[in-house]
Amino acid sequence: MIKIKFMKTIKYFALLLVTCFAFCLASCTKTTGDAYKKFEKGGEITYPGRADSVFVHPGNNRVQLAIVLGNDPLVTKIRVFYNNMQDSTETPVTRTLGVDTVNIIVDKLTEGNYNFVIYTYDVKGHKSVVTNASGVVYGPSYTASLANRNLKLAYFDDDGKATIDWGNAASDELGVELKYINNSSLTKTIIVPKSEIYTKISDVKPNSQLTFRSLFKPDSTAFETFSPAVATAYFSNGLNKAKFKSLILPTDVLEGGYGWLEEFLWDDNYNPPGFATESKVPCWFTFDSGISTAITGFKVWQANDRLYDQQSVKAFELYGSNNPNADGSWGSWTKIGSYESVKPSGSAVGTNTDADVAFALRGESFPVIAGTPKFRYFRFKLLSNFGNGDFMTMEEFSFFTNDH
C-alpha cells in the first residue's frame, strides 16, 4: 500500500509540472505575439544617411557650413542646430547622381566659438544620426585689429596717368580693394596685389576721389574677407615748378661749389647735377613755391650716381611758412613732418638690389598729414645721409596739392 501511494504522488506532481509548463508557454507566446504586433504597428525604424563630413568656414558674424552628403538619395533636407540647440536653420536638398555638397550660411552670430549639430531628413520626416562640427566666428574685435595699407601719395604723373605709391603691405594682407571714378563718371573697382608698391591707372577722372580698403582673412579656411573702415583720398596735381625759386635766408646752407645748384632741384632733370651743399651737417635750405597751397605730399629723387650712398639725404624734416623771418630764424616756421628715406632691401651701404635702384629712380613719395595748412614757402632741414658724408645731395623734388 505504501508503495502504491508513493507512485500516485509522483504521478500527481509530474502532471502538475506539465500543466504549469504548458500554461507558461501559452502565456509567453501570447505576450510575444502582442509585442511583435506593437512593433509592426509603427513600421520599421528608418534612419536617412547622415552627413558624410562638415567643414566650417569662418565669416564676419556668420559661418558657412559645407556639408558633404553621403550616398543616400532619399535625403530631402538638412537642419542645423546651434546655441545649445536653441536656434536652428533648415535647408532643402536636391540630390544629384554625384557627391553633393550643400553650403549653408548661418548668420547673425556673435564673435566666438560655436558647436553645430547637423541632421538630415527624408520626405517622411525621418531623422538621421547626428553629425557634429565646431568652428570660430569673427567680428568687431578682429576687424578692429586691422589697418589699411598706407597710401603715400595719389597723383597725376608726368605722363598724365594717375599713380598711387603704396607703403609696404602687412604680412597677412591679401591685397587692396580700390575704387575710383573713370573718365565716363563710372565707379570702377580693381584689386591691387599685395606685392604691388605702385599702381598706374589710365582712365581716372581729373580731380576725383578714390576709396580703398585692405583685405584680410583670419585664417585660410575663411569664406569671406575682412577689412577696416574704407579710407579716402584724392588724386593730386603737381605744383607748377616754373614758379619755384630759391630764397636764401641768413642761416640757410649754400651750394658747395661743385656746380650742383639749388635751382636744379626743380628743373625736371633726374640725372646729375642736382643740389650739393657746402660741408655742413645738419643744414637747411628754403625755396618759394610761388603760391600758397595745402600740399598733400611730395616726392624726392636721389642723385643716381650715389643711390643710398655717400651724401644722399636719408633723414630730414619739412617746414612751411607764409612769412619767413628775414633773419632766417625758426620762429616763423611750422613743422610739416619728419621723414626718412627707406631702402627697400635694407642691404648695407654700397650694395643695391635691382629693386632698390628701380624704387629710387621712380622717386620716393612722402605723405603729408591731412589738414596741414596752406604755405607758400618751404624749408628742408637735412639731418643725415646714407654714407655719413660731410655734405648733402638731392637730385630733384616735386610737390602735390588738391587745391585747384
Steps between C-alpha positions, in 0.01 A plus 500: 500500500773743580672435170179554301430828684851626431468434127170691486669796664776502241245488217309784660807726518605412147156592369508826692844585360387436139189712551703795635748478213215500245341800669829696497564411139155620403547821696841572343373437149213741548723779638758460226229517235361825645845663513575407140167642388578818694841525326343442159240767563763781487688348209872440465719775650663703215813716526590716196870509413682742725729778374826344387712797614460868594748782444452823698623814321521815716337825395406843631241432772406187308635169375463292188447129557606283206305178563607202293214250471531124490356280226141489628279635214199541731639793700280805434609755760762591757445665834778665698465571872725737698506714815445188713216385271310825560529617138491320170488546125353270237603451138333286229718256307479392137717196442702436186674189376833609644631597842301803614634783717244735650622844609298652782552850642428535869488873570424751773760339726715672758876463505625180661508119482200298389387138491260393226270196508397377156219261402375389160135413431306307238162593351317322784684698766725220617813639666856377456761425758665823620812660348690757707731780387667799665653828385579864571303813415688829458359848541571851632793403724691346211407781261623760751847345483531566125649805328496617139823505306667839508430705189798731471383707206239488224584738217506564128845421367690676222338268245152605614419162650376468855757337726474370854812441708435248777673419823591140581215253544445327834616139503143365516348741248354340186487818292315831475153560358519834317207695356534806279296712257593460134475754218141391433407578865455130576634334814756231427645247741841337479693273737855613566728199564684478829837524324415816303667814635364738237187494286447679171149568365442654158131600517460694826273803493695817589450641851313187608501305823606142558414258779694197612510230764745221573371142488575237763398148603531388863604156376523312172160332543300825524243531223505881484743785551512758777599866480540806719292809422530629144760775453474787253749710308519729199720483196723804539656726239860613500587856589628703208878485533537798269397714797762356736802711592773508759460704816836516676461612860792587733511159671449293184767273361665606175601290202835330549681627192457180299268655242204317659256787558177528696293590191593162349260347754199603286635491143332165413840351429539176696871453426793682667566770575250564775559705812813450714549703816812636656659279765246536777284234670229558605398790279193650334390692194185691399302545180197702388227291330339813356153422640348433841357148492427199718728225379390135516848355460825524312760286325878509531758353262856408595789569265530177302880495523483442879174319578471419872865598537742783564322835544145393399255637756349239731318677787345845475215726611272726300369838621257754359449875539312786339721775643852376581705700748752705303782397734451130414390403853248222558225690684290553187516139381250217558622143491314297239664165574807288569608257228757236421591345168459122506708256302267213401754220540651637821841388373826658609627828358665440163280199415182568304256248358315553173190577705693765697613672182155488337338640812747790525482590132122532523537751779398434859159627611437658838148573630385812681243480778151600388402844624848649472461878448581681178854621463690683230854456628658165585819412683684166494703423811752230402602286797706207369611319187556135407879506480574729796634758256589851617257670260155426352368425151151484348414459132140619453169547680133548411216629717130410466171658603123451480446876473364591159 
